Amino acid sequence: ISDDPDALVLAQSPIQLPPEIPEWLTPLVSIIPAQLFACHLTQVKGYDTDSPRNITKVTETH
């Protein structure tokens, strides 16, 4: 996920950002494609996206 042509050439599945977006907005525009990628990757790997392992609501202190 980039607007840099050199970085996109190196990617296996590049996602190009529009070049006219101000740099301060780039993180906001990149978040949704990155989250969708992570969601699809967990589904392909067979993981449960609704209950990730090793995450609890309670923090244990020792």
C-alpha positions as CSV (number, residue, x, y, z in Angstrom):
1,I,0.0,0.0,0.0
2,S,1.9,3.0,-1.3
3,D,2.0,5.9,-3.7
4,D,5.7,5.3,-4.4
5,P,6.2,3.5,-7.7
6,D,9.5,2.0,-6.6
7,A,7.9,0.4,-3.6
8,L,4.9,-0.9,-5.6
9,V,7.3,-2.6,-8.1
10,L,8.7,-4.7,-5.2
11,A,5.2,-5.8,-4.0
12,Q,3.6,-9.1,-5.0
13,S,0.1,-7.6,-4.7
14,P,0.5,-3.8,-4.8
15,I,-2.2,-1.4,-3.8
16,Q,-1.6,2.0,-5.2
17,L,-2.7,5.1,-3.3
18,P,-3.8,8.1,-5.3
19,P,-0.7,10.4,-5.6
20,E,-2.5,13.6,-5.0
21,I,-3.4,12.8,-1.3
22,P,-1.6,15.0,1.2
23,E,0.9,13.0,3.2
24,W,-0.9,13.7,6.5
25,L,-4.0,11.9,5.1
26,T,-2.1,8.8,3.9
27,P,-2.4,6.8,7.2
28,L,-6.2,7.3,7.1
29,V,-6.4,6.1,3.5
30,S,-4.1,3.1,4.2
31,I,-5.9,1.8,7.3
32,I,-9.0,0.3,5.6
33,P,-7.1,-1.6,2.9
34,A,-4.6,-2.9,5.5
35,Q,-7.5,-4.0,7.8
36,L,-9.2,-5.8,4.9
37,F,-6.0,-7.5,4.0
38,A,-5.5,-8.7,7.6
39,C,-9.1,-9.9,7.7
40,H,-8.8,-11.9,4.5
41,L,-5.5,-13.3,5.5
42,T,-6.9,-14.7,8.7
43,Q,-9.8,-16.2,6.8
44,V,-7.4,-17.9,4.3
45,K,-5.3,-19.3,7.1
46,G,-8.4,-20.6,8.8
47,Y,-8.2,-18.4,12.0
48,D,-11.3,-17.2,13.8
49,T,-11.3,-13.4,13.3
50,D,-13.9,-12.9,16.1
51,S,-11.9,-14.5,18.8
52,P,-8.2,-14.3,18.4
53,R,-6.0,-16.6,20.5
54,N,-4.0,-15.3,23.4
55,I,-6.2,-12.2,24.0
56,T,-8.2,-11.9,27.2
57,K,-10.2,-9.1,28.8
58,V,-8.2,-9.5,32.1
59,T,-4.6,-8.6,32.5
60,E,-2.9,-11.0,34.9
61,T,-0.1,-9.5,37.1
62,H,2.4,-11.7,38.8
